Amino acid sequence: MSINSAMLAGVSGLVANSSALAAISDNIANVNTVAYKRNQVNFANVVTAQAVKGKYSAGGVQSVTRQFVSQQGLIQASNSTTDLAISGDGFFVVANKGLGLTGADPRSFTRSGAFAVDSDGYMVNDAGLYLQGWPVQADGTFNVNPSDLSLMQSINVKNLGSAVAPTTELGVTANVNKDGPVSASEATYDGSVAATSMAEYADSAGATGVKPDFVIEMNVVDSAGGSRKIALAMLKDDVANAWHAEIYAVPASSVDLAAGTPPGQLARGTINFNADGTINLGTTTAALQSLSLDASAGATPRWATGLGLAAQDINLALDKLSQYSSTSTVTAIQSNGAGVGNVIAIDVDPEGVVSAVYDNSQIRKIAKIGVATFPNPDALAAVSGNAYRPTIPAGEMTVKEAGIGGAGKISPSSLEASTVDLSAEFTGLIATQKAYSASSKIITTADQMLEELINIKR
């Protein structure tokens, strides 16, 4: 009967508009939810087969929910270095726990990057989901696999230990006086005789050895983060533009040397300058430019056995050493070493590399965040915590490095805003309310018509 179909069509209108109201309500409630993606209920008519020609039976309407998961939200600056946003396609890979994560544990995907470090050191977002990443390997690289999520782990930024960077590079910016007098000691200086070394002069309390014209002392960080000292001593040669030079440890007891070597002496030779005052590295003794402290038993030179230190190679850059007609002076000493340092901050770069920043200026890589992409992200299944699970219509998941292969870049110290537009939602709220009221009128009108039909019998 057409009146019955009209009533049922009205009911379907109530149901469909109720769904629309629910979606609008969710959108409005999540207007400030980080990276929330708005939902929308669309309507599709239902056509009923017309059994009797010339008569029409109403089919009604059905609601179809559409997710706008792929819609980009506005990237907004944040004060936290662990707040992250994705600019472009993709999702953070997250898990429900940090410790003891296995390949069998489910992973989900989210754009909600409001991460903070919990008491155990894991990066967790507001929904309690643990951020996943590829852990750094011994050589500083990452084992990136586009499909094997088991290679990713919950990122932990604590329990990293202290950072130590032994000195491998030393640079000296200094000038030696071209017009300085040639010392009387130069005539008797002979590096083959221990008593005439500059190293022995530095180690003795008396008048043994040869007093240098100029000494440059430099601090070196050893393998345990301790501070050691070496010195570059120079004595002007009677040959123009040439200087005798020795490198020795201070104190001499900090190194073990071969028998007969002057105390503490690590290297000796000649430093030569060009006529314009610049150093001639080609004719300067190579041993003065590269020190190698061995760790093998009995090998020399090496750090003193009692110190228990690892081997250490140090490149001494002398290219900024000059010889001008000016007072001998040291302008600067550059060193890449760093003593023991503790974590003071966490840094994430646009490529997704998570690093620990230490108070000794060292930066240590921890992990690399992967960005998961889907061919059809709008078909993902929403789960609690503003996250999603894969579905067949969404397509095959691929985890990529940030900014590569179509994956979005990571914006550190940023959050993605909700895609909800309040003005549009309120407009939809009014339209939904009117449509709901109109559907209810269908039911009341059909009821009145049925009442008239029933009254025929009276």
C-alpha positions in Angstrom: 0.0 0.0 0.0 1.4 3.4 -1.0 0.5 5.0 2.4 2.4 2.3 4.3 5.4 2.8 2.0 5.2 6.6 2.6 5.3 5.9 6.4 8.3 3.6 6.0 10.0 6.2 3.8 9.5 8.7 6.6 11.1 6.3 9.1 14.1 5.8 6.8 14.4 9.6 6.6 14.5 9.8 10.4 17.1 7.0 10.6 19.3 8.6 7.9 19.1 12.1 9.4 19.8 10.6 12.8 23.0 9.2 11.4 23.8 12.5 9.9 23.3 14.2 13.2 25.6 11.7 14.9 28.4 12.4 12.4 28.0 16.2 12.8 28.0 15.8 16.5 31.2 13.8 16.4 32.8 16.4 14.2 31.8 19.3 16.4 32.9 17.4 19.6 36.4 16.8 18.0 36.9 20.3 16.6 40.1 20.6 18.8 41.2 17.0 18.5 44.7 16.7 17.1 44.6 15.5 13.5 40.9 14.5 13.6 39.4 13.8 10.2 35.8 14.8 9.7 33.1 12.4 8.8 30.1 13.1 6.6 26.9 11.2 6.1 25.7 11.2 2.5 22.2 10.1 1.3 21.2 7.6 -1.4 17.7 6.9 -2.4 16.2 3.4 -2.2 14.0 2.4 -5.1 11.2 -0.1 -4.6 10.0 -2.2 -7.5 6.5 -0.9 -8.6 4.2 -3.9 -8.3 1.2 -2.2 -9.9 1.5 -0.1 -13.0 0.3 3.5 -12.3 0.8 3.2 -8.6 3.9 4.4 -6.8 5.5 2.9 -3.7 8.1 4.9 -1.8 11.4 3.3 -1.2 13.0 5.9 1.2 16.6 6.8 1.8 19.7 5.2 3.2 22.7 6.8 4.8 26.3 6.3 3.5 29.1 7.4 5.8 32.2 8.9 4.2 35.5 9.5 5.9 37.9 12.2 4.8 41.0 10.6 6.1 43.2 11.8 3.3 42.3 15.5 3.9 45.3 17.5 5.1 44.8 19.5 8.3 46.5 22.8 9.0 50.0 22.4 10.5 50.4 24.5 13.6 53.5 25.2 15.6 54.0 23.6 19.0 56.3 24.3 22.0 57.2 20.6 22.4 60.0 19.1 20.4 58.3 15.7 20.6 55.1 17.0 19.0 55.1 15.8 15.4 52.9 16.4 12.3 53.0 14.8 8.9 52.9 17.2 6.0 51.6 15.2 3.1 50.4 11.6 2.8 50.9 8.9 5.4 50.5 7.9 9.0 52.6 7.3 12.1 52.9 3.6 12.9 51.9 3.0 16.5 51.4 0.0 18.9 49.5 -0.5 22.1 52.5 -1.2 24.2 56.2 -0.4 24.4 58.1 -3.1 26.3 58.0 -6.6 25.0 56.5 -5.7 21.6 56.5 -8.7 19.2 55.6 -9.2 15.6 52.2 -10.7 16.7 51.2 -7.5 18.5 48.8 -5.4 16.4 49.9 -2.1 14.9 47.6 0.8 14.0 48.1 4.0 12.1 47.5 7.6 13.2 48.1 11.2 12.3 47.8 12.3 15.9 51.4 13.3 16.7 51.0 14.8 20.2 53.8 12.6 21.6 55.4 12.9 25.0 58.0 10.8 26.8 56.5 8.6 29.5 58.1 7.4 32.7 59.7 4.5 30.9 61.2 6.7 28.2 58.8 5.7 25.4 57.2 8.2 23.0 53.5 8.0 23.6 50.7 10.1 22.2 47.6 11.4 24.0 45.7 8.2 23.2 48.4 6.0 24.8 49.7 4.7 21.5 53.5 4.0 21.2 55.4 5.5 18.3 57.3 3.0 16.2 60.5 3.5 14.3 63.5 1.7 12.9 66.3 1.5 15.6 69.7 2.8 14.7 72.3 0.2 13.9 75.9 0.1 15.0 77.1 1.8 11.8 74.6 4.7 12.2 72.2 3.5 9.5 68.7 2.1 9.6 67.3 -1.2 8.4 64.4 0.2 6.4 61.9 -2.4 5.2 58.7 -1.2 3.4 56.5 -4.1 4.5 58.0 -5.8 7.6 56.6 -4.0 10.6 58.4 -6.4 13.0 61.6 -4.5 12.2 60.2 -1.4 13.9 60.2 -1.0 17.6 58.6 1.4 20.1 61.0 4.4 20.3 62.7 4.8 23.7 64.7 7.9 24.4 65.9 7.0 27.9 68.4 4.5 29.2 70.8 5.6 26.5 73.8 6.1 28.7 76.2 8.9 28.6 77.8 10.1 25.3 81.6 10.3 24.9 83.4 11.4 21.7 87.1 10.8 21.8 89.2 13.4 20.0 90.0 12.5 16.4 90.6 16.0 15.0 92.7 18.8 16.4 93.1 22.1 14.6 95.5 24.9 15.5 95.2 28.5 14.5 98.4 30.3 15.6 101.3 32.4 14.5 105.0 32.0 15.1 107.2 35.1 15.0 109.3 35.1 11.8 111.6 37.8 13.2 112.3 36.1 16.5 116.0 35.3 17.3 117.5 31.9 16.7 118.1 30.4 20.1 121.7 29.3 21.1 120.2 25.9 21.9 119.4 25.4 18.2 123.0 24.8 17.4 123.1 21.8 19.7 119.6 20.6 19.1 119.7 17.0 17.9 116.5 14.9 18.1 118.6 11.7 18.2 120.0 12.6 21.6 117.5 12.4 24.4 119.1 15.1 26.5 118.6 17.7 23.7 114.8 17.1 23.2 112.1 19.7 24.0 110.0 16.9 25.5 112.7 16.2 28.1 112.9 19.9 28.9 109.1 20.0 29.6 109.4 16.9 31.8 112.4 18.0 33.9 112.6 20.3 36.8 116.3 21.2 36.0 118.0 22.5 32.9 118.1 19.3 30.9 116.8 19.3 27.3 116.2 22.2 25.0 113.9 25.1 25.8 111.4 25.6 22.9 110.7 29.1 21.5 106.9 28.5 21.5 104.6 25.9 23.0 101.0 25.2 22.1 99.1 23.0 24.6 96.0 21.2 23.5 93.4 19.2 25.4 92.4 15.8 24.1 89.4 13.7 25.1 90.3 10.0 25.6 88.1 7.0 24.9 86.6 7.1 28.5 85.7 10.8 28.2 88.7 11.9 30.3 90.8 15.0 29.5 94.4 14.5 28.5 96.9 17.1 27.3 99.5 17.1 24.5 101.8 20.0 23.5 103.3 21.1 20.2 106.7 22.7 20.9 108.6 24.7 18.3 112.2 25.8 18.1 113.3 28.2 15.3 115.9 26.7 12.9 118.8 28.7 11.5 117.5 27.7 8.1 115.0 30.3 6.9 111.3 29.5 7.2 112.0 26.2 9.1 111.2 25.2 12.7 112.1 22.2 14.7 109.0 20.7 16.3 108.0 18.0 18.8 104.7 16.7 20.1 104.7 15.3 23.6 102.3 14.3 26.3 101.8 16.3 29.4 102.6 14.7 31.8 105.0 12.3 30.1 103.8 9.5 32.4 100.5 9.4 30.6 102.0 7.5 27.6 104.2 4.4 27.2 107.0 4.8 24.7 109.8 2.8 23.1 113.0 2.5 25.0 115.4 5.4 24.4 112.6 7.8 23.4 112.6 11.1 25.3 109.9 11.2 28.0 106.5 11.8 26.6 107.7 12.5 23.0 105.0 11.3 20.5 106.5 12.8 17.3 109.3 15.0 16.1 110.3 16.7 12.9 110.3 20.0 11.0 107.6 22.5 10.2 108.3 24.5 7.0 106.7 27.7 5.9 106.5 29.4 2.5 107.9 32.8 1.7 104.5 34.4 2.2 104.2 33.1 5.7 101.8 30.2 5.0 102.7 26.7 6.1 104.1 24.2 3.5 102.3 21.0 4.5 104.0 19.1 1.7 107.5 19.4 3.3 106.3 19.5 6.9 107.0 16.1 8.6 104.0 13.9 8.3 104.4 12.4 11.8 103.6 15.9 13.2 100.2 15.9 11.4 98.9 12.5 12.4 99.3 10.8 15.8 98.4 7.2 16.4 98.2 5.9 20.0 98.0 2.1 19.8 96.2 -0.2 22.2 98.1 -3.4 21.5 100.1 -4.9 24.3 103.7 -3.8 24.0 103.0 -1.4 21.1 104.2 2.2 21.3 103.4 4.9 21.5 100.2 4.2 23.5 98.3 5.6 26.4 99.9 4.3 29.6 98.9 0.7 30.3 97.6 1.6 33.8 95.0 4.0 32.3 93.2 1.2 30.5 92.3 3.4 27.5 91.5 2.4 23.9 93.6 3.2 20.9 93.2 6.7 19.5 94.1 8.2 16.1 94.4 12.0 16.1 94.7 14.1 13.0 96.5 17.4 13.7 95.5 20.1 11.2 98.3 22.6 10.9 97.0 24.4 7.8 96.2 27.5 9.9 99.6 27.7 11.4 101.5 30.8 10.0 104.8 32.6 10.2 104.5 36.3 10.1 106.5 39.2 11.6 104.4 39.3 14.7 104.4 38.0 18.2 104.0 34.3 18.5 100.4 33.7 19.7 97.6 31.1 19.7 94.3 32.4 18.2 92.2 29.3 18.5 92.3 25.5 19.0 89.6 23.4 17.5 88.7 19.9 18.8 86.0 17.5 17.9 86.2 15.6 21.2 83.6 15.7 23.9 83.7 14.5 27.5 80.9 12.6 29.3 77.5 14.1 28.5 73.9 13.5 29.6 70.7 13.8 27.6 69.1 17.2 27.8 66.7 17.2 24.8 65.2 15.1 22.1 65.3 16.3 18.5 63.4 15.0 15.4 64.4 16.2 11.9 62.1 16.4 8.8 63.4 13.0 7.6 62.1 11.4 10.8 65.4 10.8 12.6 65.0 10.9 16.3 68.2 12.0 18.1 69.3 12.6 21.7 71.0 15.9 22.4 73.6 15.8 25.1 74.9 18.6 27.3 78.4 18.1 25.8 77.0 19.2 22.4 77.0 15.6 21.1 74.0 14.3 19.1 73.3 10.6 19.0 70.8 9.0 16.6 68.2 6.8 18.3 65.7 5.7 15.6 64.0 6.7 12.4 60.3 7.2 12.2 58.6 5.4 9.3 55.6 6.9 7.4 52.9 4.3 6.4 51.0 5.0 3.2 47.9 3.3 1.7 46.5 3.6 -1.9 43.0 4.5 -0.5 43.4 5.9 3.0 39.7 7.0 3.1 38.8 3.3 3.3 40.7 2.6 6.5 38.7 1.5 9.5 38.6 4.0 12.4 39.4 2.7 15.9 39.5 4.5 19.3 42.3 6.8 19.9 42.0 8.7 16.6 43.7 5.8 14.8 43.0 3.4 12.0 43.3 -0.2 11.1 44.0 -1.6 7.6 41.1 -2.9 5.4 41.1 -4.6 2.0 39.5 -1.6 0.3 42.3 0.6 1.7 44.9 -1.4 -0.2 48.4 -2.7 0.6 50.2 -0.8 3.3 53.8 0.4 2.6 56.1 2.0 5.2 58.5 4.6 3.7 61.1 7.0 4.9 59.6 10.5 5.4 59.6 12.6 2.3 60.5 9.6 0.0 58.3 7.8 -2.5 55.2 9.9 -1.9 55.3 9.8 1.9 54.8 13.1 3.6 57.6 14.9 5.5 57.6 15.1 9.3 57.2 18.6 10.8 58.9 18.6 14.2 57.5 20.8 17.0 54.2 20.9 15.1 50.7 19.4 15.3 48.1 18.8 12.7 44.8 20.5 13.4 41.4 19.0 13.1 39.8 19.3 9.6 36.4 20.2 11.1 35.0 23.5 9.8 32.5 24.7 12.5 30.6 27.0 10.1 30.0 24.1 7.7 29.0 21.8 10.6 26.5 24.3 12.0 25.0 24.8 8.6 24.7 21.0 8.2 23.1 20.9 11.7 20.3 23.2 10.6 19.7 21.3 7.4 19.7 18.0 9.2 17.3 19.3 11.8 14.8 20.5 9.1 15.1 17.3 7.2 14.4 15.3 10.3 11.4 17.4 11.1 10.2 17.0 7.5 10.5 13.2 7.7 8.5 13.2 10.9 5.8 15.1 9.1 5.6 12.3 6.5 4.8 9.9 9.3 2.2 12.1 10.9 0.6 12.8 7.6 0.5 9.1 6.7 -1.0 8.4 10.1 -3.7 10.9 9.5 -4.5 9.3 6.1 -4.6 5.9 7.6 -6.9 7.2 10.2 -9.3 8.6 7.5 -9.2 5.1 5.9 -10.1 3.4 9.1 -12.9 5.9 9.7 -14.6 4.7 6.4 -15.9 1.7 8.3 -17.6 3.7 11.0 
